[in-house]
Amino acid sequence: MERIAVFLSSFTIFAMELGAAKALLPTFGGSYLVWGTCLIFFQAVLFLGYAGVHMATRLIGHRALTILHSLLALLSLSFLPLAIRQWDSAGSEHLTIILTLAVSVGIPFLLLSTTSPLVQFWTSTKKEKESYHLFSWSNSGSLAGLLSYPLILERVTGIEGQFKLFTVLFILWIIIMIPMALSHFMATGRKSASAPVHDNEAEIHEHSFNWVWLCSPILANAMMLTITNLLVWDMVSIPLMWVLPLAIFLVTFILNFRTKPIHSILMDRLFHLSLIAMLLIHMATRLDFDLPALPLRFTYLMILFFVCMKCQRMLYISRPQCRESLFGYYSAMALGGIIGTALISFFLPLATNTLTEVPLSIAATALITMIWDRRNPVSLQGNRWRDGIILTLVISLLLSAAQINQSAEGPPMIITGGAIAALALLLGRQKEARWAVAVGAVLFLLISSQTGSRGSFGRQILFQTRNFYGIHRVIARQDQRILQHGSTFHGRQYTDKARESIPLSYYHRTTPLGKVFTNPVGSLNRCALIGLGTGALTTYQKSGQHWTWLELDPEVVKIAEKWFTYLSMARGKIDFVTGDARITLRKQPEKSMDLITVDAFSGDSIPVHLLTMEAMKEFWSRCGDNGLVLYHISSRYFNLEPVLAAAASTLDLKAMILIAQDGVAEDADPCRGFAVFSSQLWQERLKSLGFREAVAGPTQWTDDYASILDVLSLVDIGQGE
């Protein structure tokens, strides 16, 4: 029963994490930081669960804790059924997410989090063997919950159905736990608990706190979130992308905490090669090399695997064997997870203006693991040349982290400079350290000579900023100025006065959007434009027309007004409304718009909540009888035509699509336009412009149901360069 309880609680915990994070995505425009913020909350609750078990055992004893836990489990039934209950914290996105999760799933999740330490304690008191085998069951349950969510749950039921399932699983967990608690209560009443048995292995540390218990989870979690950010950066923040790194994290835990852990000299070598590979990838991206997307993502995941194998190995070797040390072990692991996740999801996004976590995570992992290898008698011993290579990697990455963030104000440069100085003081007397400083500085100079604010291959970074919604860059390249979000270009403009009024990229006159604006049915007196970008569509406005830009991120409005001149060319009236498009558009009168464009992107795709049947219905309700809803659905990885066409069919609307391929015009980029309408006039006009009938798929997306596997495609179409 112990194994079933641990497996079930872990399964429910991780499936619930994914379901809750997905339910929150629409509220925050599909931001990549939603997942990281959710992880901070869940890891903090796990820590509270571990701490609660320990403190209660000390204060009231384990028999009283057993009864108290059962009573709290029964009382928690009053919080059912589980559901997301929105909580507004007046402007702070991170705080809003945390408070929403607290009032929605906080109490049940806290109780579920106590399962592993509580059951391990029960097991250690009645069996003369260590209880670490339950780690494998816990992580197997976690892995099952992770994989089943995008592959099964997300595909067969919506958010409402998922939370009904979580409610059932929580009730089942209570039914299993209460008899176990009573059995333990009766058993400990008859005889005292058995004393734990201590092994004589060289790696055991008995009662003292081990720094590895904290540092290893920090490194593993920081690297996991870093790789996750790299995966979603130019795709889209969805459960499938969250699951892959977290599944690797759990697999490495299982492999290290099994009866016969997997480890070898080869695994150590692969770990160090993975660090070098990550450095090479970092250098290549700094130099703007166009690396193939799928092999690059596979390499990221393999690097994460070897890094986590090393970190979990360190954690396993330093594990305690006495019951009294379990709290310190669990708590340090949980606290390390919180710190690692918070660094990547909260502190660095606030303190830096680019993905500084990439070089910093690699450098910290290389340095900490090198110190571990030198000090631990069980670890595979290294040699001075290998240590020298690691120090080279660390120093070059620290210098790179400072240089790529040089436009930020103060703290990153100061912190990085202090870290390098401390490293020099710590290791300066060693020959390999001197060699590493020299070679690392040379590597840094080679990179920085081609990158930095001057960019590379003719590019110059004019402006760069980072907020909750991502990283925005304004880049000068030859005679054009480009807006970049993540790795995706969101528009460009000529810098010379003679050509600055020409709409470029996806908004050129030969693209689907350009053709519709150049050849509309009737006038476009009232338009709602979702997603500002550079504001290139403004060039199509005529005198007397009133257009409203709907933009989620206020920073984009500032960038468009300061760094691009399209908005200054408006011939009519322009309004700006910031916030989620579905919420802000509801404030517009029904049937008041002649045309609505949906051109908001998160990564490589429109956020899912703007692609649902309900979203299309809301957009259409704001259009007049001869209105048109025009989606820009370019993507390298997703074919959105089937789900949008299915939604249009459900609403008895017509749908047509135009795919503009390479070679349409020198100043145009490949893109896709998807039009929704009801007028025969628009059907004839779109057909004359080259649009064809859209083909509906078997399923449509709704606010309750959406699975990215329905539209996943490996065809590289449009979006980005």
For each residue, the residues with C-beta under 8 A, 3 or more apart:
1: 4 5 176 179 180
2: 5 6 119 122 123 134 180
3: 6 7 134 137
4: 1 7 8 176
5: 1 2 8 9 115 119 173 176 177 180
6: 2 3 9 10 115 116 119 134 137 138 141
7: 3 4 10 11 137 138 140 141 144
8: 4 5 11 12 141 169 172 173 176
9: 5 6 12 13 112 113 115 116 138 141 173
10: 6 7 13 14 115 116 137 138 139 140 141 142 145
11: 7 8 14 15 141 142 144 145 148 169
12: 8 9 15 16 112 145 166 169 170 173
13: 9 10 16 17 42 109 112 113 142 145
14: 10 11 17 18 141 142 143 145 146 149 246
15: 11 12 18 19 145 146 148 149 153 162 165 166 169
16: 12 13 19 20 82 105 109 166
17: 13 14 20 21 38 39 42
18: 14 15 21 22 145 146 149 150 239 242 243
19: 15 16 22 23 149 153 159 162 163 166
20: 16 17 23 24 38 84 101 104 105
21: 17 18 24 25 34 35 38 239 242
22: 18 19 25 154 159 238 239
23: 19 20 26 84 159
24: 20 21 27 28 34 38 84 97 100 101
25: 21 22 28 30 31 34 237 238 607 608 609
26: 23 29 30 580 582 607 608 609 703
27: 24 86 96 580
28: 24 25 31 33 34 93 97 468
29: 26 469 552 553 580 600 602 607
30: 25 26 34 236 237 602 603 607 608 609
31: 25 28 34 93 237 468 469 470 602
32: 35 36 229 232 233 237 470 602 603
33: 28 36 37 93 94 345 349 468
34: 21 24 25 28 30 31 37 38 97 237
35: 21 32 38 39 228 237 242
36: 32 33 39 40 225 228 229 341 344 345 346
37: 33 34 40 41 93 94 97 98 345 346
38: 17 20 21 24 34 35 41 42 97 101
39: 17 35 36 42 43 225 341 345
40: 36 37 43 44 94 98 338 341 342 345 346
41: 37 38 44 45 97 98 101 102
42: 13 17 38 39 45 46 101 109
43: 39 40 46 47 221 334 337 338 341
44: 40 41 47 48 338
45: 41 42 48 49 106 109 110 113
46: 42 43 49 50 113 334 337
47: 43 44 50 51 331 334 335 337 338
48: 44 45 51 52 110 113
49: 45 46 52 53 110 111 112 113 114 117
50: 46 47 53 54 113 114 117 327 330 331 334
51: 47 48 54 55 327 331
52: 48 49 55 56 110 114
53: 49 50 56 57 65 114 117 118 121 327
54: 50 51 57 58 117 327 330 331
55: 51 52 58 59
56: 52 53 59 60 64 65 68
57: 53 54 60 61 62 65 121
58: 54 55
59: 55 56
60: 56 57 64 65 68
61: 57 64 65
62: 57 65 66 121 125 188 193
63: 66 67 185 188 189
64: 56 60 61 67 68
65: 53 56 57 60 61 62 68 69 118
66: 62 63 69 70 181 182 184 185
67: 63 64 70 71 181 185
68: 56 60 64 65 71 72
69: 65 66 72 73 111 114 118 177 181
70: 66 67 73 74 177 178 181 182
71: 67 68 74 75
72: 68 69 75 76 111
73: 69 70 76 111 174 177 178
74: 70 71 77 174 178
75: 71 72 78
76: 72 73 79 80 107 108 111 170 174
77: 74 80 171 174
78: 75
79: 76 82 107 108
80: 76 77 108 167 170 171
81: 163 164 167
82: 16 79 104 105 108 163 166 167 170
83: 104 160 163
84: 20 23 24 100 104 159 163
85: 100 103 104
86: 27 100
87: 96 99 100 102 103
88: 96
89: 92 95 96 99
90:
91:
92: 89 95 96
93: 28 31 33 37 96 97 468
94: 33 37 40 97 98 346 468
95: 89 92 98 99
96: 27 87 88 89 92 93 99 100
97: 24 28 34 37 38 41 93 94 100 101
98: 37 40 41 94 95 101 102
99: 87 89 95 96 102 103
100: 24 84 85 86 87 96 97 103 104
101: 20 24 38 41 42 97 98 104 105 106
102: 41 87 98 99 106
103: 85 87 99 100 106
104: 20 82 83 84 85 100 101
105: 16 20 82 101 108 109 166
106: 45 101 102 103 109 110
107: 76 79 110 111
108: 76 79 80 82 105 111 112 170
109: 13 16 42 45 105 106 112 113
110: 45 48 49 52 106 107 113 114
111: 49 69 72 73 76 107 108 114
112: 9 12 13 49 108 109 115 170 173
113: 9 13 45 46 48 49 50 109 110 116
114: 49 50 52 53 69 110 111 117 118
115: 5 6 9 10 112 118 119 173 177
116: 6 9 10 113 119 120 134 138 330
117: 49 50 53 54 114 120 121 326 327 330
118: 53 65 69 114 115 121 122
119: 2 5 6 115 116 122 123 134 180
120: 116 117 123 124 131 134 326
121: 53 57 62 117 118 124 125 323 326
122: 2 118 119 125 126 180 184
123: 2 119 120 126 127 131 134
124: 120 121 127 130 131 196 323 326
125: 62 121 122 184 188 193 194 323
126: 122 123 184 187 193 194
127: 123 124 131 194
128: 194 197
129: 197
130: 124 133 196 197 199 321
131: 120 123 124 127 134
132: 135 257 319
133: 130 136 137 257 259
134: 2 3 6 116 119 120 123 131 137 138
135: 132 138 139 253 254 257
136: 133 139 140 254 257 258
137: 3 6 7 10 133 134 140 141
138: 6 7 9 10 116 134 135 141 142
139: 10 135 136 142 143 250 251 253 254 257
140: 7 10 136 137 143 144 254
141: 6 7 8 9 10 11 14 137 138 144 145
142: 10 11 13 14 138 139 145 146 250
143: 14 139 140 146 147 247 250 251 254
144: 7 11 140 141 147 148
145: 10 11 12 13 14 15 18 141 142 148 149
146: 14 15 18 142 143 149 243 246 247 250
147: 143 144 150 151 243 247
148: 11 15 144 145 151 152 153
149: 14 15 18 19 145 146 152 153 154 239 243
150: 18 147 153 154 155 238 239 240 243 707 708 709
151: 147 148 154 155 709
152: 148 149 155 156
153: 15 19 148 149 150 156 157 162 165
154: 22 149 150 151 157 162 239 706 707 709
155: 150 151 152 707 709 710
156: 152 153 161
157: 153 154 160 161 162 165 705
158: 161 162 702 704 705
159: 19 22 23 84 162 163 703 704 705
160: 83 157 163 164 704
161: 156 157 158 164 165 704
162: 15 19 153 154 157 158 159 165 166
163: 19 81 82 83 84 159 160 166 167
164: 81 160 161 167 168
165: 15 153 157 161 162 168 169
166: 12 15 16 19 82 105 162 163 169 170
167: 80 81 82 163 164 170 171
168: 164 165 171 172
169: 8 11 12 15 165 166 172 173
170: 12 76 80 82 108 112 166 167 173 174
171: 77 80 167 168 174 175
172: 8 168 169 175 176
173: 5 8 9 12 112 115 169 170 176 177
174: 73 74 76 77 170 171 177 178
175: 171 172 178 179
176: 1 4 5 8 172 173 179 180
177: 5 69 70 73 115 173 174 180 181
178: 70 73 74 174 175 181 182
179: 1 175 176 182 183
180: 1 2 5 119 122 176 177 183 184
181: 66 67 69 70 177 178 184 185
182: 66 70 178 179 185 186
183: 179 180 186 187
184: 66 122 125 126 180 181 187 188
185: 63 66 67 181 182 188 189
186: 182 183 189 190
187: 126 183 184 190 191
188: 62 63 125 184 185 191 192 193
189: 63 185 186
190: 186 187
191: 187 188
192: 188
193: 62 125 126 188
194: 125 126 127 128
195:
196: 124 130 321 322 323
197: 128 129 130 321
198: 204 206 321 322
199: 130 204 321
200: 204
201: 204 378
202: 377 378
203: 317 318 319 376 377 378
204: 198 199 200 201 319 320 321
205: 208 210 318 320 325
206: 198 320 321 322 325
207: 320 322 324 325
208: 205
209: 213 328 332
210: 205 213 318 320 332
211: 214 215
212: 215 216 314 315 317 318 372
213: 209 210 216 217 315 318 328 329 332 333 336
214: 211 217 218 332 333 335 336 339
215: 211 212 218 219 336 368
216: 212 213 219 220 311 312 314 315 318 336
217: 213 214 220 221 311 315 332 333 334 335 336 337 339 340
218: 214 215 221 222 336 337 339 340 343
219: 215 216 222 223 307 311 340 361 364 365 368 369
220: 216 217 223 224 249 252 307 308 311 312 340
221: 43 217 218 224 225 249 336 337 339 340 341 344
222: 218 219 225 226 340 341 343 344 357 361 364
223: 219 220 226 227 304 307 308 311 361 362 365
224: 220 221 227 228 245 246 248 249 304 308 340
225: 36 39 221 222 228 229 245 340 341 344 345 357
226: 222 223 229 230 344 355 357 358 361
227: 223 224 230 231 245 300 301 303 304
228: 35 36 224 225 231 232 241 242 245 246
229: 32 36 225 226 232 233 344 355 357
230: 226 227 233 297 300 355 358
231: 227 228 235 241 244 245 297 300
232: 32 228 229 235 236 237 238 241 242 603
233: 32 229 230 355 486 487 603
234: 293 486 487 488 603 604 636 720
235: 231 232 238 241 603 604 605 637
236: 30 232 241 602 603 604 605 607 608 637 638 708
237: 25 30 31 32 34 35 232 241 242 602 603
238: 22 25 150 232 235 241 242 608 708
239: 18 21 22 149 150 154 242 243 708
240: 150 243 244 708 709
241: 228 231 232 235 236 237 238 244
242: 18 21 35 228 232 237 238 239 245 246
243: 18 146 147 149 150 239 240 246 247
244: 231 240 241 247 248 301
245: 224 225 227 228 231 242 248 249 301 304
246: 14 146 224 228 242 243 249 250
247: 143 146 147 243 244 250 251
248: 224 244 245 251 252 301 304 305 308
249: 220 221 224 245 246 252 253 304 308
250: 139 142 143 146 246 247 253 254
251: 139 143 247 248 254 255 305
252: 220 248 249 255 256 305 308 309 311 312
253: 135 139 249 250 256 257 308 312
254: 135 136 139 140 143 250 251 257 258
255: 251 252 258 261 262 309 312
256: 252 253 261 262 263 309 312 313 315 316
257: 132 133 135 136 139 253 254 261 312 316
258: 136 254 255 261 262
259: 133
260:
261: 255 256 257 258 313 316
262: 255 256 258 267 309
263: 256 267 268 309 313
264: 267 268
265: 268 269 380
266: 269 270
267: 262 263 264 270 271 306 309 310 313
268: 263 264 265 271 272 310 380
269: 265 266 272 273
270: 266 267 273 274 306
271: 267 268 274 275 306 307 309 310 369
272: 268 269 275 276 386 389 390
273: 269 270 276 277 306
274: 270 271 277 278 302 303 306 307
275: 271 272 278 279 303 307 362 365 366 390 393
276: 272 273 279 280 389 393
277: 273 274 280 281 299 303
278: 274 275 281 282 303 358 362
279: 275 276 282 283 362 393 396 397
280: 276 277 283 284
281: 277 278 284 285 291 296 299 300
282: 278 279 285 286 358 359 362 397 400
283: 279 280 286 287 443 447
284: 280 281 287 289 291
285: 281 282 288 289 291
286: 282 283 400 404 447 450 451 456
287: 283 284 447 450 451 456 457
288: 285 451 455 456 457 459
289: 284 285
290:
291: 281 284 285 295 296
292: 295 296
293: 234 296 297 636 716
294: 297 298 714
295: 291 292 298 299
296: 281 291 292 293 299 300
297: 230 231 293 294 300 301
298: 294 295 301 302
299: 277 281 295 296 302 303
300: 227 230 231 281 296 297 303 304
301: 227 244 245 248 297 298 304 305
302: 274 298 299 305 306
303: 227 274 275 277 278 299 300 306 307
304: 223 224 227 245 248 249 300 301 307 308
305: 248 251 252 301 302 308 309
306: 267 270 271 273 274 302 303 309 310
307: 219 220 223 271 274 275 303 304 310 311 365
308: 220 223 224 248 249 252 253 304 305 311 312
309: 252 255 256 262 263 267 271 305 306 312 313
310: 267 268 271 306 307 313 314 365 369
311: 216 217 219 220 223 252 307 308 314 315 365 369
312: 216 220 252 253 255 256 257 308 309 315 316
313: 256 261 263 267 309 310 316 317
314: 212 216 310 311 317 318 369 372 376 379
315: 212 213 216 217 256 311 312 318 319 333
316: 256 257 261 312 313 319
317: 203 212 313 314 376 378 379
318: 203 205 210 212 213 216 314 315 376
319: 132 203 204 315 316 329
320: 204 205 206 207 210 325 326 328 329
321: 130 196 197 198 199 204 206 325
322: 196 198 206 207 325 326
323: 121 124 125 196 326
324: 207 327
325: 205 206 207 320 321 322 328 329
326: 117 120 121 124 320 322 323 329 330
327: 50 51 53 54 117 324 330 331
328: 209 213 320 325 331 332
329: 213 319 320 325 326 332 333
330: 50 54 116 117 326 327 333 334
331: 47 50 51 54 327 328 334 335
332: 209 210 213 214 217 328 329 335 336
333: 213 214 217 315 329 330 336 337
334: 43 46 47 50 217 330 331 337 338
335: 47 214 217 331 332 338 339
336: 213 214 215 216 217 218 221 332 333 339 340
337: 43 46 47 217 218 221 333 334 340 341
338: 40 43 44 47 334 335 341 342
339: 214 217 218 221 335 336 342 343
340: 217 218 219 220 221 222 224 225 336 337 343 344
341: 36 39 40 43 221 222 225 337 338 344 345
342: 40 338 339 345 346 347
343: 218 222 339 340 346 347 348 357
344: 36 221 222 225 226 229 340 341 348 357 361
345: 33 36 37 39 40 225 341 342 349
346: 36 37 40 94 342 343 349 350
347: 342 343 350 351
348: 343 344 351 352 356 357 360
349: 33 345 346 352 466 467 468
350: 346 347
351: 347 348 408 411 412
352: 348 349 356 357 405 408 412 466
353: 405 407 408 464 465 466 471
354: 404 405 464 466 471
355: 226 229 230 233 358 471
356: 348 352 359 360 401 404 405 412
357: 222 225 226 229 343 344 348 352 360 361
358: 226 230 278 282 355 361 362
359: 282 356 362 363 397 398 400 401 404
360: 348 356 357 363 364 397 398 401
361: 219 222 223 226 344 357 358 364 365
362: 223 275 278 279 282 358 359 365 366 393 397
363: 359 360 366 367 393 394 397 398 401
364: 219 222 360 361 367 368
365: 219 223 275 307 310 311 361 362 368 369
366: 275 362 363 369 370 390 393 394 397
367: 363 364 370 371 390 391 394 423
368: 215 219 364 365 371 372
369: 219 271 310 311 314 365 366 372 373
370: 366 367 373 374 382 387 390 391
371: 367 368 374 375
372: 212 314 368 369 375 376 379
373: 369 370 376 379 380 381 382
374: 370 371 381 382 387
375: 371 372
376: 203 314 317 318 372 373 379
377: 202 203
378: 201 202 203 317
379: 314 317 372 373 376
380: 265 268 373
381: 373 374
382: 370 373 374 386 387
383: 386 387
384: 387 388 430 431 432
385: 388 389 432
386: 272 382 383 389 390
387: 370 374 382 383 384 390 391 432
388: 384 385 391 392 431 432 433 435 436
389: 272 276 385 386 392 393 436
390: 272 275 366 367 370 386 387 393 394 436
391: 367 370 387 388 394 395 423 427 432 433 436 437 440
392: 388 389 395 396 435 436 439 440 443
393: 275 276 279 362 363 366 389 390 396 397 440
394: 363 366 367 390 391 397 398 423 436 440
395: 391 392 398 399 420 423 436 437 440 441 444
396: 279 392 393 399 400 439 440 441 443 444 447
397: 279 282 359 360 362 363 366 393 394 400 401
398: 359 360 363 394 395 401 402 416 419 420 423
399: 395 396 402 403 416 420 440 441 444 448
400: 282 286 359 396 397 403 404 444 447 448
401: 356 359 360 363 397 398 404 405 412 416
402: 398 399 405 406 412 413 416 417
403: 399 400 406 444 447 448 451 452
404: 286 354 356 359 400 401 451 452
405: 352 353 354 356 401 402 408 412 413
406: 402 403 413 452 453
407: 353 453 461 463 464
408: 351 352 353 405 411 412 413
409:
410: 413 414
411: 351 408 414 415
412: 351 352 356 401 402 405 408 415 416
413: 402 405 406 408 410 416 417
414: 410 411 417 418
415: 411 412 418 419
416: 398 399 401 402 412 413 419 420
417: 402 413 414 420 421
418: 414 415 421 422
419: 398 415 416 422 423
420: 395 398 399 416 417 423 424
421: 417 418 424 425
422: 418 419 425 426
423: 367 391 394 395 398 419 420 426 427 433
424: 420 421 427 428 433 437
425: 421 422 428
426: 422 423
427: 391 423 424 430 433
428: 424 425 433 434
429: 433
430: 384 427 433 434
431: 384 388 434 435
432: 384 385 387 388 391 435 436
433: 388 391 423 424 427 428 429 430 436 437
434: 428 430 431 437 438
435: 388 392 431 432 438 439
436: 388 389 390 391 392 394 395 432 433 439 440
437: 391 395 424 433 434 440 441
438: 434 435 441 442
439: 392 396 435 436 442 443
440: 391 392 393 394 395 396 399 436 437 443 444
441: 395 396 399 437 438 444 445
442: 438 439 445 446
443: 283 392 396 439 440 446 447
444: 395 396 399 400 403 440 441 447 448
445: 441 442 448 449
446: 442 443 449 450
447: 283 286 287 396 400 403 443 444 450 451
448: 399 400 403 444 445 451 452
449: 445 446
450: 286 287 446 447 456 457
451: 286 287 288 403 404 447 448 454 455 456
452: 403 404 406 448 455 461
453: 406 407 460 461
454: 451 460 461
455: 288 451 452 458 459 460 461 475 476 477
456: 286 287 288 450 451 459
457: 287 288 450
458: 455 477 478
459: 288 455 456 475 476 477
460: 453 454 455 475 476 477
461: 407 452 453 454 455 464 473 474 475
462: 474 475 476 481 563
463: 407 472 473 474 559 562 563
464: 353 354 407 461 471 472 473 474
465: 353 471 472 555 559
466: 349 352 353 354 470 471 472
467: 349 470 553 555
468: 28 31 33 93 94 349
469: 29 31 552 553 555 602
470: 31 32 466 467 485 486 602
471: 353 354 355 464 465 466 485 486
472: 463 464 465 466 483 484 485 555 556 559
473: 461 463 464 483 484 485
474: 461 462 463 464 481 482 483 484 559 563
475: 455 459 460 461 462 481 482 484
476: 455 459 460 462 480 481 482 495
477: 455 458 459 460 480 481 482
478: 458
479: 494 495 496
480: 476 477 492 493 494 495 504
481: 462 474 475 476 477 492 493 495 563 564
482: 474 475 476 477 489 491 492
483: 472 473 474 489 490 491 492 533 534 559 560 563 564
484: 472 473 474 475 487 488 489 490
485: 470 471 472 473 488 490 601
486: 233 234 470 471 603
487: 233 234 484 720
488: 234 484 485 601 603 604 719 720
489: 482 483 484 492 505 669 720 721
490: 483 484 485 533 534 601
491: 482 483 504 505 506 507 533 534 535 536 564
492: 480 481 482 483 489 504 505 534
493: 480 481 500 504 534 536 564 565 566
494: 479 480 498 499 500 502 504
495: 476 479 480 481 500
496: 479 499 500
497: 500
498: 494
499: 494 496 502
500: 493 494 495 496 497 565
501: 539 569
502: 494 499 508 539 667
503: 507 508 509 514 536 537 539 540 566
504: 480 491 492 493 494 507 508 536 667 668
505: 489 491 492 508 511 536 667 668 669
506: 491 511 513 599 632 634 668 669 671 718
507: 491 503 504 511 513 514 536 537 539
508: 502 503 504 505 511 514 664 665 667 668 669
509: 503 514 515 518 665
510: 514 515 660 664 665 668
511: 505 506 507 508 514 515 660 664 668 669 671 673
512: 515 516 630 632 658 660 671 672 673 675 689 691
513: 506 507 516 517 537 597 599 630 632 671 673
514: 503 507 508 509 510 511 517 518 540 668
515: 509 510 511 512 518 519 658 673 689 690
516: 512 513 519 520 595 628 630 673 675 686 689
517: 513 514 520 524 537 540
518: 509 514 515 540
519: 515 516 685 688 689
520: 516 517 523 524 594 595 685
521: 626 628 679 681 682 685
522: 594 626 681
523: 520 542 545 594
524: 517 520 527 540 541 542 545 547 594 595
525: 544 545 546 594
526: 545 546 547 592 593 594
527: 524 545 546 547 548 593 594 595 596 597
528: 547 548 550 585 588 593 595 596 597 622
529: 532 537 547 548 549 550 596 597 599
530: 550 581 585 596 597 598 599 600 610
531: 550 551 581 597 598 599 600 601 632
532: 529 535 549 551 556 557 560 576
533: 483 490 491 536 556 560 599
534: 483 490 491 492 493 560 564 566
535: 491 532 538 549 560 564 566 567
536: 491 493 503 504 505 507 533 539 566
537: 503 507 513 517 529 540 541 566 597
538: 535 541 547 566 567 569 570 574
539: 501 502 503 507 536 566 569
540: 503 514 517 518 524 537
541: 524 537 538 545 547 570 571 572 574
542: 523 524 545 571 572
543: 571 572
544: 525 572
545: 523 524 525 526 527 541 542 571 572 573
546: 525 526 527 572 573 575
547: 524 526 527 528 529 538 541 570 572 573 574 575
548: 527 528 529 574 575 576 577 588
549: 529 532 535 557 574 575 576 577
550: 528 529 530 531 577 579 581 584 585 600
551: 531 532 554 556 557 576 577 578 600
552: 29 469 556 578 579 580 581 600
553: 29 467 469 556 557 578
554: 551 557 558 578
555: 465 467 469 472 558 559
556: 472 532 533 551 552 553 559 560
557: 532 549 551 553 554 560 561 576 578
558: 554 555 561 562
559: 463 465 472 474 483 555 556 562 563 564
560: 483 532 533 534 535 556 557 563 564 566 567
561: 557 558 564 567
562: 463 558 559
563: 462 463 474 481 483 559 560
564: 481 483 491 493 534 535 559 560 561 567
565: 493 500 568 569
566: 493 503 534 535 536 537 538 539 560 569
567: 535 538 560 561 564 570 574
568: 565
569: 501 538 539 565 566
570: 538 541 547 567 573 574
571: 541 542 543 545
572: 541 542 543 544 545 546 547
573: 545 546 547 570
574: 538 541 547 548 549 567 570
575: 546 547 548 549
576: 532 548 549 551 557
577: 548 549 550 551 584
578: 551 552 553 554 557 584
579: 550 552 583 584
580: 26 27 29 552 583 584
581: 530 531 550 552 584 585 598 600 610
582: 26 585 586 609 610 615 618
583: 579 580 586
584: 550 577 578 579 580 581 587 588
585: 528 530 550 581 582 588 596 618 619 622
586: 582 583 618
587: 584
588: 528 548 584 585 592 593 622
589: 592 622
590: 621 622
591: 621 622 623 624 625 627
592: 526 588 589 622 624
593: 526 527 528 588 596 622 623 624 627
594: 520 522 523 524 525 526 527 623 624 626 627 628
595: 516 520 524 527 528 623 627 628 629 630
596: 527 528 529 530 585 593 619 622 623 627 628 629 630
597: 513 527 528 529 530 531 537 629 630 631 632
598: 530 531 581 606 610 619 629 630 631 632
599: 506 513 529 530 531 533 606 631 632
600: 29 530 531 550 551 552 581 606 607 610
601: 485 488 490 531 604 605 606 607 719
602: 29 30 31 32 236 237 469 470 605 606 607
603: 30 32 232 233 234 235 236 237 486 488
604: 234 235 236 488 601 635 636 637 638 719 720
605: 235 236 601 602 608 633 635 637 638 640
606: 598 599 600 601 602 610 611 631 632 633 640
607: 25 26 29 30 236 600 601 602 610 611
608: 25 26 30 236 238 605 611 612 701 706 708
609: 25 26 30 582 612 615 703
610: 530 581 582 598 600 606 607 615
611: 606 607 608 615 616 631 640 643 644 647 701 706
612: 608 609 615 616 647 700 701 702 703 706
613: 616 617 646 647 650 651 700 701 702
614: 617 618 702 703
615: 582 609 610 611 612 618 619 703
616: 611 612 613 619 620 629 644 647 648 651 653 676
617: 613 614 620 621 651
618: 582 585 586 614 615 621 622
619: 585 596 598 615 616 622 623 629 676
620: 616 617 623 627 629 651 653 676
621: 590 591 617 618
622: 528 585 588 589 590 591 592 593 596 618 619 627
623: 591 593 594 595 596 619 620 627 628 629
624: 591 592 593 594 627
625: 591 678 679
626: 521 522 594 679 681 682
627: 591 593 594 595 596 620 622 623 624 677 679
628: 516 521 594 595 596 623 675 676 677 679 682
629: 595 596 597 598 616 619 620 623 675 676 677
630: 512 513 516 595 596 597 598 673 674 675 676
631: 597 598 599 606 611 640 644 673 674 675 676
632: 506 512 513 531 597 598 599 606 671 672 673 674
633: 605 606 640 641 644 672 673 674
634: 506 670 671 672 717 718 719
635: 604 605 638 639 640 672 713 717 718 719
636: 234 293 604 715 716 717 718 719 720
637: 235 236 604 605 712 713 714
638: 236 604 605 635 708 711 712 713
639: 635 642 711 713 715 717
640: 605 606 611 631 633 635 643 644 672 674 711
641: 633 644 645 657 672 674 694 695 697
642: 639 645 646 695 696 697 698 699 710 711
643: 611 640 646 647 697 699 700 701 710 711
644: 611 616 631 633 640 641 647 648 655 674 676 694
645: 641 642 648 649 655 657 694 695 696 697
646: 613 642 643 649 650 696 697 698 699 700
647: 611 612 613 616 643 644 650 651 700 701
648: 616 644 645 651 653 654 655 676 694 696
649: 645 646 652 653 655 696 700
650: 613 646 647 700
651: 613 616 617 620 647 648
652: 649 678
653: 616 620 648 649 676 677 678
654: 648 676 677 678 682 683
655: 644 645 648 649 674 675 676 693 694 696
656: 674 675 677 683 686 687 691 692 693 694
657: 641 645 672 673 674 675 691 692 693 694
658: 512 515 672 673 675 686 689 690 691 692
659: 672 717
660: 510 511 512 664 668 670 671 672 673 718
661: 664 670
662: 670
663:
664: 508 510 511 660 661 668 670
665: 508 509 510 668
666:
667: 502 504 505 508
668: 504 505 506 508 510 511 514 660 664 665 671
669: 489 505 506 508 511 718 721
670: 634 660 661 662 664 717 718
671: 506 511 512 513 632 634 660 668 718 719
672: 512 632 633 634 635 640 641 657 658 659 660 717 718
673: 511 512 513 515 516 630 631 632 633 657 658 660 691
674: 630 631 632 633 640 641 644 655 656 657 694
675: 512 516 628 629 630 631 655 656 657 658 682 686 691
676: 616 619 620 628 629 630 631 644 648 653 654 655
677: 627 628 629 653 654 656 682 683 686
678: 625 652 653 654 682
679: 521 625 626 627 628 682 683
680: 683 684
681: 521 522 626 684 685
682: 521 626 628 654 675 677 678 679 685 686
683: 654 656 677 679 680 686 687
684: 680 681 687 688
685: 519 520 521 681 682 688 689
686: 516 656 658 675 677 682 683 689 691
687: 656 683 684 691 692
688: 519 684 685
689: 512 515 516 519 658 685 686
690: 515 658
691: 512 656 657 658 673 675 686 687
692: 656 657 658 687
693: 655 656 657
694: 641 644 645 648 655 656 657 674
695: 641 642 645
696: 642 645 646 648 649 655
697: 641 642 643 645 646 700 710
698: 642 646
699: 642 643 646 705 707 710
700: 612 613 643 646 647 649 650 697
701: 608 611 612 613 643 647 705 706 710
702: 158 612 613 614 705 706
703: 26 159 609 612 614 615
704: 158 159 160 161
705: 157 158 159 699 701 702
706: 154 608 611 612 701 702 710
707: 150 154 155 699 710
708: 150 236 238 239 240 608 638 711 712
709: 150 151 154 155 240 712
710: 155 642 643 697 699 701 706 707
711: 638 639 640 642 643 708
712: 637 638 708 709
713: 635 637 638 639 717
714: 294 637
715: 636 639
716: 293 636
717: 634 635 636 639 659 670 672 713
718: 506 634 635 636 660 669 670 671 672
719: 488 601 604 634 635 636 671
720: 234 487 488 489 604 636
721: 489 669
